[in-house]
């Protein structure tokens, strides 16, 4: 589920590469995410592989819970914090223009 969420974010941002890892790298190259988010997403991608394919190991409840929290943080960064920051910058720029 988390892996599909990351794939959906990439698609929504117009990024569709051969692999999810490549798509995440493309988001970074476009300046939409930083290295920490790439690292988080890479760990989520690996965990998603473990959950989706028979590897002989199970995803623990703690890892599943952490994966959901990290996915939420990724979504917050992409769609909430980034938007709020852009609105803040515009408001500040407009205020400075009026006072100039």
N, C-alpha and C positions, 0 to 999 in steps of 0.2 A: 504494500500500500504506500509506504513512504517513497519507495523508488518510483512508483508511478506518479506521485505528487511532484517529485523533482523533474521527471520527464515532462509533466504538464506545465510546470513553470517555464522550462526551456522552450516548449512549443509556444506558450503565450507570449514569450519574448521574441519569437520569430527565429529561434535557434533550433535547428534540427540537423545534427551530425550523425555519423554512423553509430557512435556509442554515446551513452550518457556521459561518460567521462570527458569525451571530446566536446560535447555540448556545454558542459559546465566550464570547461576551459575557454570556450568561445564567449560565454557570459563574462568571464573574467577579462578577456582581451577587450571586450566592449566597455569595460569599466562598470559593469552592473553589479558585480560581486567582487569582494576582495579575497586574498589568499586564505584567510581563516574560513570563510564560507566555502571555498573550494575544498579545503581539507575536511570540513564537517560533512559536506555533501559526498565526498569520496568515501568516508567511513560509512555513511548511510547507504551508499551504493553497494559497498561490500557486504554490509549486513543484509541488505535486500537480496543480494545474490545467495547468501546463506539460507535465507528464508524461502526463496523461490525454487532453489535447486537442491537435489539430494547431495549433501556434502558429508554426511555422516555426523554432523554436529547440529545441535538445535539452537535456536535463538532463545536466550533466557528471557524471562519476564522483565528483568531489569534492563536488558539491552533493548527490548521492544519498547519499553516505557521511555528510555533515553532517546531512542530513535524518533518517537513521536514528539518529544520536547525539542529535539534539534530541528526536526522538520518544521515545527511551529515557529521556531526562531528564524529559520530560513525564510519562511513566508512573511513573517513580520518585517524582516529586513527589506525584502523585495517590494512588498506592497504597502506597508504601513510606515515604517521609519523613513524610507527613502522619499515617499510622498510628503510626509510631514516636514522633512528637512528641506525639500525643494520649495514648499510653501513658505517656510520660515525665511529662506534666502530671498525669495521674491518680495515678501513683506518688508524685509530689511532694506532691500535695494530701493523699493518704492519710497520708503520713509526717508532714505538718504537723498533721493532725487528731489523730493518735496522740500527738504531742508537746505538744499544747495542753492 
